[in-house]
Amino acid sequence: MSVNERGSASCYTSHMLYRLNLACDGEIFTDEEGVELPNLETACFRATRIAREIIGEEAKSGRLPLCWSIEITDETGVTVATMPFADTVTLR
């Protein structure tokens, strides 16, 4: 919550645009739309969830794409974090 010029509370929260680009087999598949999120931590959480969903789908075909990753870029296109798929699961 922020306070506007008159001193009253506003429910407006600043969000940044993040793109969650898929890096696999030497190619980058760009997230053209991106998603507005409150912070990098939330973007990393979302990247983890997406990676796990992709791993689950690929596992149905007998593949575990653990060398893939999601590159998180900010609204200027700068990579601010990378989420390797191998870091999102525990193999037992």
All heavy atoms as an XYZ file, in Angstrom:
708
protein
N       0.854     -1.165      0.000
C       0.000      0.000      0.000
C       0.899      1.228      0.000
O       1.907      1.264      0.663
C      -0.897     -0.010      1.235
C      -1.848      1.134      1.250
S      -2.946      1.179      2.695
C      -3.652     -0.418      2.710
N       0.535      2.214     -0.794
C       1.310      3.457     -0.823
C       0.423      4.621     -0.397
O      -0.788      4.502     -0.312
C       1.863      3.690     -2.234
O       0.789      3.830     -3.155
N       1.051      5.733     -0.124
C       0.322      6.931      0.297
C       0.428      7.959     -0.812
O       1.519      8.256     -1.291
C       0.910      7.491      1.613
C       0.190      8.760      2.006
C       0.828      6.447      2.711
N      -0.717      8.500     -1.256
C      -0.677      9.483     -2.334
C      -0.352     10.875     -1.797
O      -0.139     11.063     -0.603
C      -1.995      9.456     -3.131
C      -3.194      9.891     -2.314
O      -3.058     10.606     -1.329
N      -4.372      9.457     -2.730
N      -0.307     11.873     -2.684
C       0.090     13.234     -2.315
C      -0.791     13.837     -1.229
O      -0.357     14.678     -0.468
C       0.076     14.126     -3.551
C       1.159     13.761     -4.541
C       1.047     14.562     -5.822
O       0.073     15.329     -5.984
O       1.933     14.412     -6.673
N      -2.028     13.428     -1.131
C      -2.940     13.975     -0.130
C      -2.803     13.261      1.211
O      -3.456     13.603      2.167
C      -4.376     13.847     -0.611
C      -4.678     14.686     -1.803
C      -6.122     14.579     -2.146
N      -6.339     14.953     -3.526
C      -7.416     14.720     -4.201
N      -8.409     14.074     -3.633
N      -7.541     15.105     -5.445
N      -1.981     12.214      1.255
C      -1.776     11.509      2.507
C      -2.738     10.361      2.732
O      -2.705      9.742      3.770
N      -3.582     10.073      1.747
C      -4.495      8.949      1.931
C      -3.903      7.689      1.312
O      -3.091      7.748      0.405
C      -5.865      9.261      1.320
O      -5.750      9.483     -0.060
N      -4.325      6.573      1.841
C      -3.773      5.295      1.406
C      -4.309      4.916      0.035
O      -5.440      5.196     -0.316
C      -4.110      4.214      2.420
N      -3.457      4.273     -0.736
C      -3.828      3.775     -2.044
C      -3.464      2.299     -2.108
O      -2.437      1.889     -1.589
C      -3.063      4.554     -3.130
O      -3.188      3.913     -4.373
N      -4.283      1.507     -2.742
C      -4.011      0.075     -2.858
C      -3.153     -0.233     -4.069
O      -2.894     -1.374     -4.370
C      -5.316     -0.711     -2.944
S      -6.209     -0.699     -1.380
N      -2.689      0.780     -4.771
C      -1.854      0.572     -5.951
C      -0.486      0.037     -5.538
O       0.170      0.576     -4.668
C      -1.685      1.882     -6.725
C      -0.714      1.759     -7.869
C      -1.092      1.125     -9.044
C       0.570      2.255     -7.760
C      -0.210      1.004    -10.094
C       1.460      2.135     -8.808
C       1.067      1.509     -9.970
O       1.939      1.392    -11.007
N      -0.080     -1.052     -6.153
C       1.233     -1.624     -5.904
C       1.996     -1.617     -7.214
O       1.477     -2.035     -8.240
C       1.118     -3.082     -5.391
O       0.329     -3.071     -4.210
C       2.457     -3.659     -5.088
N       3.229     -1.176     -7.173
C       4.058     -1.126     -8.363
C       4.479     -2.539     -8.767
O       4.924     -3.321     -7.938
C       5.295     -0.273     -8.068
O       6.186     -0.346     -9.137
N       4.310     -2.867    -10.023
C       4.725     -4.151    -10.555
C       5.704     -3.920    -11.703
O       5.647     -2.897    -12.377
C       3.527     -4.941    -11.083
C       2.713     -5.575    -10.010
N       1.963     -4.858     -9.101
C       2.521     -6.863     -9.696
C       1.349     -5.688     -8.277
N       1.675     -6.920     -8.620
N       6.580     -4.872    -11.911
C       7.510     -4.823    -13.036
C       7.127     -5.898    -14.035
O       6.588     -6.934    -13.662
C       8.942     -5.089    -12.570
C       9.573     -3.918    -11.875
S      11.343     -4.192    -11.613
C      11.929     -4.402    -13.294
N       7.452     -5.658    -15.286
C       7.226     -6.657    -16.321
C       8.433     -7.587    -16.371
O       9.573     -7.141    -16.501
C       7.039     -5.988    -17.683
C       6.807     -6.942    -18.846
C       5.448     -7.614    -18.706
C       6.914     -6.213    -20.156
N       8.175     -8.867    -16.231
C       9.218     -9.889    -16.340
C       8.862    -10.793    -17.504
O       7.690    -11.094    -17.738
C       9.302    -10.733    -15.062
C       9.830     -9.983    -13.868
C       8.953     -9.425    -12.940
C      11.198     -9.839    -13.658
C       9.434     -8.733    -11.838
C      11.685     -9.151    -12.552
C      10.798     -8.606    -11.649
O      11.276     -7.929    -10.559
N       9.889    -11.243    -18.212
C       9.711    -12.242    -19.263
C      10.401    -13.516    -18.800
O      11.526    -13.472    -18.322
C      10.286    -11.746    -20.578
C       9.428    -10.660    -21.187
C       9.871    -10.305    -22.606
N       8.875     -9.492    -23.253
C       8.701     -8.190    -23.037
N       9.496     -7.561    -22.201
N       7.768     -7.517    -23.658
N       9.715    -14.635    -18.933
C      10.242    -15.927    -18.513
C      10.540    -16.725    -19.788
O       9.680    -17.388    -20.341
C       9.227    -16.643    -17.621
C       8.740    -15.816    -16.422
C       7.658    -16.564    -15.664
C       9.876    -15.464    -15.498
N      11.778    -16.590    -20.264
C      12.190    -17.172    -21.529
C      12.729    -18.587    -21.316
O      13.510    -18.821    -20.395
C      13.277    -16.310    -22.175
C      12.842    -14.865    -22.301
O      11.756    -14.581    -22.782
N      13.671    -13.947    -21.855
N      12.331    -19.505    -22.179
C      12.754    -20.891    -22.083
C      14.044    -21.087    -22.870
O      14.100    -20.789    -24.068
C      11.658    -21.814    -22.624
C      11.968    -23.301    -22.647
C      12.184    -23.829    -21.227
C      10.852    -24.055    -23.343
N      15.077    -21.576    -22.197
C      16.348    -21.889    -22.846
C      16.488    -23.403    -22.882
O      16.527    -24.054    -21.838
C      17.506    -21.266    -22.080
N      16.510    -23.962    -24.106
C      16.637    -25.417    -24.227
C      17.359    -25.776    -25.513
O      17.138    -25.150    -26.551
C      15.274    -26.099    -24.158
S      14.132    -25.669    -25.460
N      18.228    -26.744    -25.390
C      18.953    -27.276    -26.541
C      19.606    -26.179    -27.380
O      19.584    -26.214    -28.609
C      18.025    -28.133    -27.411
C      17.429    -29.299    -26.643
O      18.110    -29.828    -25.745
O      16.276    -29.677    -26.941
N      20.179    -25.189    -26.720
C      20.890    -24.112    -27.413
C      20.010    -23.028    -28.006
O      20.497    -22.108    -28.654
N      18.724    -23.103    -27.805
C      17.797    -22.092    -28.326
C      17.097    -21.390    -27.183
O      16.916    -21.946    -26.112
C      16.740    -22.743    -29.223
C      17.272    -23.321    -30.505
C      16.142    -23.780    -31.410
O      15.310    -22.932    -31.791
O      16.091    -24.978    -31.708
N      16.700    -20.143    -27.440
C      15.919    -19.376    -26.462
C      14.561    -19.091    -27.080
O      14.467    -18.560    -28.180
C      16.605    -18.043    -26.105
C      17.986    -18.302    -25.601
C      15.737    -17.222    -25.172
C      18.261    -17.964    -24.191
N      13.517    -19.480    -26.366
C      12.153    -19.195    -26.796
C      11.646    -18.047    -25.928
O      11.444    -18.207    -24.723
C      11.277    -20.445    -26.662
C      11.748    -21.559    -27.564
C      12.649    -22.507    -27.104
C      11.309    -21.632    -28.871
C      13.104    -23.518    -27.932
C      11.747    -22.645    -29.709
C      12.648    -23.593    -29.246
N      11.491    -16.898    -26.563
C      11.172    -15.665    -25.846
C       9.707    -15.600    -25.436
O       8.818    -15.889    -26.233
C      11.508    -14.439    -26.723
O      12.870    -14.533    -27.116
C      11.291    -13.140    -25.979
N       9.495    -15.212    -24.202
C       8.160    -14.938    -23.672
C       7.752    -13.566    -24.210
O       8.179    -12.540    -23.685
C       8.221    -14.950    -22.140
C       6.921    -14.561    -21.479
O       5.908    -14.352    -22.172
O       6.926    -14.467    -20.240
N       6.995    -13.552    -25.277
C       6.638    -12.294    -25.948
C       5.751    -11.388    -25.099
O       5.871    -10.171    -25.149
C       5.961    -12.576    -27.290
C       6.847    -13.295    -28.294
C       8.028    -12.460    -28.757
O       7.938    -11.220    -28.744
O       9.050    -13.067    -29.125
N       4.861    -11.982    -24.311
C       3.919    -11.191    -23.523
C       4.516    -10.731    -22.200
O       4.304     -9.606    -21.780
C       2.654    -11.987    -23.257
C       1.839    -12.262    -24.490
C       0.586    -13.057    -24.182
O       0.129    -13.028    -23.024
O       0.076    -13.708    -25.098
N       5.204    -11.623    -21.521
C       5.709    -11.303    -20.190
C       4.571    -11.301    -19.186
O       3.413    -11.553    -19.526
N       4.936    -11.023    -17.944
C       3.942    -10.991    -16.875
C       4.354     -9.926    -15.865
O       5.536     -9.767    -15.574
C       3.802    -12.384    -16.210
C       5.087    -12.841    -15.572
C       2.659    -12.409    -15.221
N       3.393     -9.169    -15.385
C       3.679     -8.157    -14.373
C       3.634     -8.802    -13.000
O       2.629     -9.424    -12.633
C       2.689     -7.003    -14.469
C       2.921     -6.152    -15.703
C       2.163     -4.839    -15.670
O       1.622     -4.476    -14.610
O       2.120     -4.189    -16.717
N       4.742     -8.669    -12.274
C       4.865     -9.261    -10.941
C       5.451     -8.235     -9.979
O       6.147     -7.308    -10.399
C       5.764    -10.500    -11.005
C       5.259    -11.632    -11.908
C       6.337    -12.672    -12.134
C       4.016    -12.261    -11.303
N       5.208     -8.412     -8.677
C       5.659     -7.414     -7.709
C       7.167     -7.385     -7.483
O       7.718     -6.343     -7.125
C       4.932     -7.796     -6.411
C       4.549     -9.223     -6.585
C       4.377     -9.438     -8.048
N       7.861     -8.533     -7.699
C       9.306     -8.545     -7.426
C       9.968     -9.762     -8.067
O       9.285    -10.660     -8.577
C       9.575     -8.525     -5.917
C       8.835     -9.623     -5.188
O       8.796    -10.766     -5.620
N       8.206     -9.270     -4.065
N      11.296     -9.781     -8.010
C      12.060    -10.870     -8.598
C      11.803    -12.196     -7.891
O      11.756    -13.250     -8.526
C      13.554    -10.533     -8.588
C      14.481    -11.569     -9.196
C      14.102    -11.887    -10.639
C      15.923    -11.087     -9.106
N      11.610    -12.174     -6.600
C      11.336    -13.404     -5.853
C      10.079    -14.096     -6.391
O      10.051    -15.314     -6.570
C      11.174    -13.100     -4.364
C      10.894    -14.322     -3.527
C      10.734    -13.992     -2.043
O      10.786    -12.812     -1.655
O      10.544    -14.948     -1.277
N       9.055    -13.322     -6.675
C       7.820    -13.869     -7.226
C       8.059    -14.412     -8.627
O       7.529    -15.467     -8.991
C       6.712    -12.800     -7.234
O       6.546    -12.300     -5.908
C       5.393    -13.359     -7.734
N       8.877    -13.735     -9.408
C       9.214    -14.213    -10.755
C       9.955    -15.546    -10.675
O       9.695    -16.458    -11.468
C      10.051    -13.173    -11.493
N      10.866    -15.687     -9.714
C      11.597    -16.945     -9.530
C      10.655    -18.068     -9.101
O      10.777    -19.206     -9.570
C      12.724    -16.767     -8.513
S      14.106    -15.796     -9.126
N       9.709    -17.759     -8.239
C       8.724    -18.750     -7.808
C       7.909    -19.225     -9.005
O       7.682    -20.422     -9.186
C       7.815    -18.161     -6.723
C       6.752    -19.106     -6.261
C       7.055    -20.133     -5.374
C       5.445    -18.986     -6.715
C       6.071    -21.018     -4.944
C       4.465    -19.872     -6.295
C       4.774    -20.889     -5.413
N       7.482    -18.290     -9.842
C       6.697    -18.646    -11.027
C       7.534    -19.472    -12.004
O       7.057    -20.447    -12.576
C       6.156    -17.398    -11.713
C       5.289    -17.749    -12.916
C       4.550    -16.578    -13.428
N       3.462    -16.268    -12.520
C       2.351    -15.658    -12.909
N       2.192    -15.313    -14.162
N       1.413    -15.378    -12.043
N       8.810    -19.101    -12.177
C       9.698    -19.861    -13.060
C       9.867    -21.292    -12.565
O       9.880    -22.240    -13.356
C      11.053    -19.165    -13.175
N       9.973    -21.467    -11.256
C      10.087    -22.802    -10.673
C       8.844    -23.624    -10.976
O       8.922    -24.789    -11.390
C      10.299    -22.713     -9.149
O      11.529    -22.038     -8.901
C      10.323    -24.077     -8.496
N       7.697    -23.031    -10.804
C       6.429    -23.724    -11.063
C       6.309    -24.121    -12.531
O       5.924    -25.252    -12.869
C       5.254    -22.846    -10.643
C       3.949    -23.623    -10.575
C       2.807    -22.783    -10.090
N       2.421    -21.902    -11.190
C       2.061    -20.636    -11.042
N       2.012    -20.082     -9.865
N       1.723    -19.913    -12.074
N       6.689    -23.211    -13.432
C       6.632    -23.499    -14.871
C       7.604    -24.621    -15.227
O       7.260    -25.528    -15.982
C       6.927    -22.222    -15.685
C       5.766    -21.223    -15.536
C       7.171    -22.557    -17.154
C       6.077    -19.840    -16.066
N       8.820    -24.563    -14.687
C       9.817    -25.599    -14.961
C       9.301    -26.965    -14.534
O       9.423    -27.951    -15.268
C      11.128    -25.266    -14.252
N       8.709    -27.028    -13.367
C       8.178    -28.308    -12.873
C       7.042    -28.821    -13.752
O       6.916    -30.021    -13.988
C       7.717    -28.164    -11.427
C       8.876    -28.034    -10.462
C       8.410    -27.771     -9.058
N       9.538    -27.716     -8.138
C       9.456    -27.231     -6.907
N       8.303    -26.768     -6.442
N      10.534    -27.205     -6.147
N       6.206    -27.927    -14.250
C       5.117    -28.338    -15.142
C       5.684    -28.902    -16.440
O       5.214    -29.932    -16.937
C       4.197    -27.156    -15.440
C       3.334    -26.734    -14.276
C       2.539    -25.469    -14.549
O       2.542    -24.972    -15.697
O       1.916    -24.966    -13.597
N       6.704    -28.232    -16.992
C       7.320    -28.700    -18.235
C       8.004    -30.043    -18.016
O       7.862    -30.963    -18.826
C       8.305    -27.654    -18.790
C       7.535    -26.407    -19.255
C       9.134    -28.246    -19.929
C       8.418    -25.226    -19.625
N       8.729    -30.183    -16.910
C       9.390    -31.454    -16.598
C       8.344    -32.570    -16.523
O       8.544    -33.665    -17.058
C      10.194    -31.368    -15.286
C      11.425    -30.477    -15.479
C      10.609    -32.748    -14.804
C      12.133    -30.105    -14.181
N       7.215    -32.305    -15.869
C       6.148    -33.295    -15.755
C       5.604    -33.712    -17.112
O       5.387    -34.895    -17.371
N       5.390    -32.752    -17.988
C       4.881    -33.057    -19.327
C       5.919    -33.842    -20.134
O       5.582    -34.806    -20.821
C       4.485    -31.779    -20.069
C       3.220    -31.144    -19.550
C       2.019    -32.063    -19.677
O       1.809    -32.666    -20.757
O       1.274    -32.205    -18.694
N       7.174    -33.419    -20.079
C       8.230    -34.105    -20.818
C       8.453    -35.517    -20.288
O       8.764    -36.436    -21.051
C       9.527    -33.294    -20.761
C       9.484    -31.994    -21.540
C       9.374    -32.195    -23.040
O      10.131    -33.013    -23.599
O       8.516    -31.529    -23.659
N       8.304    -35.710    -18.979
C       8.499    -37.030    -18.369
C       7.493    -38.039    -18.918
O       7.802    -39.233    -19.018
C       8.399    -36.939    -16.849
N       6.311    -37.591    -19.310
C       5.308    -38.484    -19.888
C       5.809    -39.117    -21.184
O       5.352    -40.180    -21.580
C       4.007    -37.729    -20.152
C       3.290    -37.299    -18.892
C       2.068    -36.478    -19.223
C       1.415    -35.934    -17.957
N       0.284    -35.042    -18.284
N       6.764    -38.444    -21.839
C       7.355    -38.969    -23.079
C       8.705    -39.614    -22.818
O       9.451    -39.908    -23.749
C       7.529    -37.829    -24.090
O       6.303    -37.246    -24.400
N       9.045    -39.773    -21.546
C      10.292    -40.424    -21.190
C      11.505    -39.522    -21.192
O      12.638    -39.991    -21.165
N      11.296    -38.205    -21.228
C      12.407    -37.244    -21.244
C      12.419    -36.434    -19.948
O      11.376    -36.046    -19.447
C      12.267    -36.278    -22.427
C      12.394    -36.943    -23.780
C      12.349    -35.916    -24.912
N      11.066    -35.229    -25.002
C      10.035    -35.651    -25.728
N      10.117    -36.767    -26.403
N       8.918    -34.967    -25.777
N      13.607    -36.178    -19.445
C      13.788    -35.275    -18.302
C      14.709    -34.148    -18.754
O      15.926    -34.309    -18.806
C      14.403    -36.010    -17.105
C      13.495    -36.986    -16.383
C      14.267    -37.692    -15.275
C      12.280    -36.286    -15.817
N      14.140    -32.992    -19.091
C      14.937    -31.893    -19.636
C      15.674    -31.092    -18.545
O      15.490    -29.887    -18.404
C      13.890    -31.044    -20.352
C      12.654    -31.245    -19.522
C      12.718    -32.685    -19.065
N      16.505    -31.767    -17.786
C      17.151    -31.111    -16.644
C      18.219    -30.108    -17.063
O      18.647    -29.292    -16.249
C      17.736    -32.164    -15.699
C      16.699    -33.128    -15.112
C      17.385    -34.138    -14.192
C      15.604    -32.385    -14.373
N      18.639    -30.130    -18.335
C      19.632    -29.148    -18.791
C      18.961    -27.865    -19.306
O      19.638    -26.893    -19.623
C      20.537    -29.754    -19.854
S      19.659    -30.262    -21.336
N      17.644    -27.840    -19.352
C      16.927    -26.635    -19.762
C      16.888    -25.641    -18.607
O      17.148    -25.987    -17.455
C      15.500    -26.964    -20.170
C      15.363    -27.821    -21.394
C      16.361    -28.402    -22.118
C      14.146    -28.209    -22.023
N      15.845    -29.129    -23.156
C      14.473    -29.037    -23.125
C      12.812    -27.961    -21.753
C      13.515    -29.578    -23.961
C      11.859    -28.515    -22.588
C      12.204    -29.310    -23.682
N      16.530    -24.410    -18.918
C      16.388    -23.392    -17.873
C      15.394    -22.328    -18.316
O      15.030    -22.253    -19.487
C      17.740    -22.749    -17.555
O      18.245    -22.070    -18.686
N      14.998    -21.518    -17.360
C      14.172    -20.343    -17.645
C      15.006    -19.125    -17.296
O      15.507    -18.998    -16.180
C      12.852    -20.359    -16.850
C      11.993    -21.529    -17.325
C      12.124    -19.018    -17.016
C      10.665    -21.663    -16.625
N      15.190    -18.260    -18.290
C      15.912    -17.006    -18.082
C      14.884    -15.915    -17.819
O      13.991    -15.688    -18.622
C      16.758    -16.663    -19.299
C      17.876    -17.641    -19.531
C      18.749    -17.284    -20.707
O      18.455    -16.301    -21.423
O      19.746    -17.997    -20.917
N      15.025    -15.279    -16.681
C      14.101    -14.211    -16.303
C      14.734    -12.885    -16.689
O      15.844    -12.570    -16.254
C      13.822    -14.249    -14.790
C      13.264    -15.617    -14.389
C      12.861    -13.118    -14.394
C      13.211    -15.836    -12.890
N      14.030    -12.124    -17.526
C      14.529    -10.804    -17.913
C      13.577     -9.731    -17.398
O      12.377     -9.966    -17.243
C      14.674    -10.669    -19.443
O      13.416    -10.872    -20.072
C      15.676    -11.681    -19.993
N      14.140     -8.562    -17.145
C      13.303     -7.447    -16.704
C      12.745     -6.722    -17.926
O      12.965     -7.137    -19.066
C      14.074     -6.511    -15.768
C      15.232     -5.786    -16.440
O      15.338     -5.784    -17.688
O      16.043     -5.207    -15.697
N      12.045     -5.630    -17.683
C      11.384     -4.926    -18.784
C      12.352     -4.293    -19.772
O      11.973     -3.962    -20.888
C      10.393     -3.893    -18.245
C      10.970     -2.963    -17.237
C       9.904     -2.272    -16.409
O       8.792     -2.798    -16.269
O      10.192     -1.192    -15.904
N      13.630     -4.169    -19.410
C      14.629     -3.626    -20.341
C      15.329     -4.726    -21.129
O      16.171     -4.441    -21.969
C      15.688     -2.784    -19.595
O      16.453     -3.643    -18.738
C      15.046     -1.671    -18.792
N      15.011     -5.995    -20.821
C      15.611     -7.110    -21.532
C      16.857     -7.673    -20.884
O      17.478     -8.597    -21.404
N      17.228     -7.149    -19.722
C      18.408     -7.627    -19.002
C      18.046     -8.897    -18.230
O      17.024     -8.939    -17.540
C      18.931     -6.537    -18.037
C      20.047     -7.075    -17.149
C      19.401     -5.325    -18.818
N      18.876     -9.933    -18.347
C      18.654    -11.160    -17.590
C      18.968    -10.891    -16.126
O      20.085    -10.515    -15.782
C      19.535    -12.304    -18.122
O      19.204    -12.543    -19.497
C      19.310    -13.589    -17.324
N      17.974    -11.073    -15.265
C      18.132    -10.797    -13.832
C      18.232    -12.067    -12.998
O      18.642    -12.022    -11.838
C      17.001     -9.877    -13.306
C      17.108     -8.493    -13.942
C      15.629    -10.480    -13.570
N      17.872    -13.210    -13.601
C      17.992    -14.496    -12.897
C      17.838    -15.612    -13.919
O      17.240    -15.433    -14.980
C      16.932    -14.631    -11.810
N      18.407    -16.755    -13.563
C      18.246    -17.961    -14.374
C      17.816    -19.083    -13.443
O      18.408    -19.266    -12.380
C      19.558    -18.328    -15.087
O      19.959    -17.239    -15.926
C      19.394    -19.580    -15.937
N      16.782    -19.811    -13.852
C      16.281    -20.920    -13.054
C      16.540    -22.216    -13.815
O      15.775    -22.597    -14.699
C      14.773    -20.745    -12.796
C      14.164    -21.835    -11.949
S      14.881    -21.981    -10.314
C      14.481    -20.386     -9.618
N      17.650    -22.920    -13.505
C      17.894    -24.212    -14.149
C      16.841    -25.228    -13.718
O      16.492    -25.299    -12.539
C      19.285    -24.619    -13.622
C      19.887    -23.359    -13.072
C      18.729    -22.521    -12.604
N      16.349    -26.006    -14.673
C      15.344    -27.011    -14.349
C      15.873    -27.981    -13.295
O      15.117    -28.424    -12.437
C      14.943    -27.790    -15.601
C      13.933    -27.079    -16.484
C      13.848    -25.699    -16.533
C      13.081    -27.802    -17.290
C      12.939    -25.050    -17.330
C      12.155    -27.180    -18.098
C      12.085    -25.802    -18.126
N      17.144    -28.327    -13.367
C      17.728    -29.281    -12.416
C      17.627    -28.797    -10.975
O      17.601    -29.601    -10.047
C      19.184    -29.558    -12.769
N      17.543    -27.482    -10.782
C      17.433    -26.919     -9.432
C      16.014    -26.919     -8.882
O      15.788    -26.538     -7.747
C      17.981    -25.496     -9.395
C      19.483    -25.418     -9.585
O      20.140    -26.487     -9.624
O      20.009    -24.292     -9.702
N      15.058    -27.328     -9.714
C      13.652    -27.249     -9.287
C      13.090    -28.584     -8.827
O      11.943    -28.639     -8.386
C      12.762    -26.704    -10.418
O      12.733    -27.658    -11.492
C      13.255    -25.360    -10.924
N      13.882    -29.639     -8.948
C      13.410    -30.973     -8.556
C      14.487    -31.707     -7.770
O      15.663    -31.362     -7.822
C      13.016    -31.827     -9.787
C      11.819    -31.254    -10.488
C      14.178    -31.980    -10.741
N      14.058    -32.730     -7.048
C      14.975    -33.628     -6.356
C      14.773    -35.022     -6.926
O      13.648    -35.530     -6.931
C      14.672    -33.640     -4.842
O      14.793    -32.308     -4.339
C      15.622    -34.553     -4.097
N      15.847    -35.604     -7.421
C      15.766    -36.960     -7.963
C      16.140    -37.954     -6.878
O      17.143    -37.789     -6.200
C      16.701    -37.114     -9.154
C      16.399    -36.204    -10.350
C      17.438    -36.404    -11.426
C      15.008    -36.487    -10.901
N      15.332    -39.009     -6.724
C      15.595    -40.031     -5.705
C      15.533    -41.387     -6.335
O      14.841    -41.675     -7.199
C      14.581    -39.952     -4.569
C      14.710    -38.675     -3.826
C      13.761    -38.678     -2.680
N      13.793    -37.353     -2.081
C      13.171    -37.037     -0.999
N      12.479    -37.910     -0.350
N      13.228    -35.826     -0.506
